[in-house]
Amino acid sequence: DLKSVGAFARGVKVHPTAQISPDVVIGEGSRIGKDVEIQNSILHEGVEVGDGAVLTGSIIGRKSRIGNNAVVLNSSCLGDGSVVTPFSRL
């Protein structure tokens, strides 16, 4: 559900079941999986977000990978190339 999304760069792929709030910026070439929830976050270029992940109030660096069903909460700032394993909670 893309409710007045803030900003999507070119080449962004979002699964139709993803829920993305209007205060989200998604960088070029990023991929958002099935049943993902993203609010108040910035995802830089080439970020991959696995199915069922939740991102809230986070900044995710370039070419980072967020695993399936991972939860990344407020004030998380992940550097370029970060990997969050599936089912992790930050």
C-alpha positions as CSV (number, residue, x, y, z in Angstrom):
1,D,0.0,0.0,0.0
2,L,1.9,3.0,-1.2
3,K,0.1,6.0,0.5
4,S,1.5,9.1,-1.1
5,V,5.1,7.8,-0.9
6,G,7.7,10.4,-0.2
7,A,10.4,9.6,-2.8
8,F,11.3,6.6,-4.9
9,A,14.4,6.7,-7.1
10,R,14.7,4.9,-10.5
11,G,14.7,1.2,-10.6
12,V,13.1,0.6,-7.2
13,K,11.1,-2.6,-7.0
14,V,8.4,-2.9,-4.4
15,H,6.2,-6.0,-3.8
16,P,2.5,-5.1,-4.0
17,T,1.9,-6.2,-0.4
18,A,4.5,-3.9,1.1
19,Q,3.2,-1.1,3.2
20,I,5.3,2.1,2.9
21,S,4.4,5.4,4.6
22,P,4.7,8.8,3.0
23,D,7.7,9.8,5.1
24,V,10.0,7.2,3.4
25,V,12.8,7.8,0.9
26,I,14.0,4.8,-1.1
27,G,17.3,4.9,-3.2
28,E,17.9,3.8,-6.7
29,G,17.9,0.0,-7.4
30,S,16.5,-1.0,-4.0
31,R,14.2,-4.0,-3.7
32,I,11.4,-4.2,-1.1
33,G,10.0,-7.7,-0.4
34,K,6.6,-9.2,0.3
35,D,4.7,-7.9,3.4
36,V,7.4,-5.4,4.4
37,E,6.4,-2.4,6.5
38,I,8.5,0.8,6.3
39,Q,7.8,4.0,8.2
40,N,9.8,7.2,8.6
41,S,13.0,5.8,7.1
42,I,15.7,6.5,4.5
43,L,17.0,3.6,2.4
44,H,20.1,4.5,0.3
45,E,20.9,2.9,-3.1
46,G,20.8,-0.8,-3.7
47,V,19.2,-1.8,-0.4
48,E,17.4,-5.2,-0.3
49,V,14.7,-5.7,2.3
50,G,13.5,-9.3,2.8
51,D,9.9,-10.5,3.1
52,G,8.1,-9.6,6.3
53,A,10.8,-7.1,7.6
54,V,9.8,-4.0,9.5
55,L,11.8,-0.7,9.4
56,T,10.8,2.2,11.5
57,G,12.7,5.5,11.9
58,S,15.9,4.0,10.4
59,I,18.6,5.0,8.0
60,I,20.0,2.1,6.0
61,G,23.3,2.5,4.1
62,R,24.0,1.7,0.5
63,K,23.9,-2.0,-0.7
64,S,22.7,-3.2,2.7
65,R,20.6,-6.3,3.2
66,I,17.8,-6.6,5.7
67,G,16.8,-10.3,6.1
68,N,13.4,-11.8,6.1
69,N,11.3,-10.9,9.2
70,A,14.0,-8.7,10.6
71,V,12.9,-5.7,12.7
72,V,14.9,-2.5,12.6
73,L,13.5,0.2,15.0
74,N,13.8,3.9,15.8
75,S,17.2,5.5,15.7
76,S,19.0,2.6,14.0
77,C,21.6,3.9,11.5
78,L,23.3,1.1,9.5
79,G,26.4,1.8,7.4
80,D,27.0,0.9,3.8
81,G,27.0,-2.9,3.1
82,S,25.4,-3.8,6.4
83,V,23.7,-7.2,6.8
84,V,20.9,-7.8,9.2
85,T,20.2,-11.6,9.4
86,P,16.7,-13.0,9.2
87,F,14.5,-12.7,12.3
88,S,17.0,-10.3,14.0
89,R,15.7,-7.4,16.0
90,L,17.7,-4.1,16.3
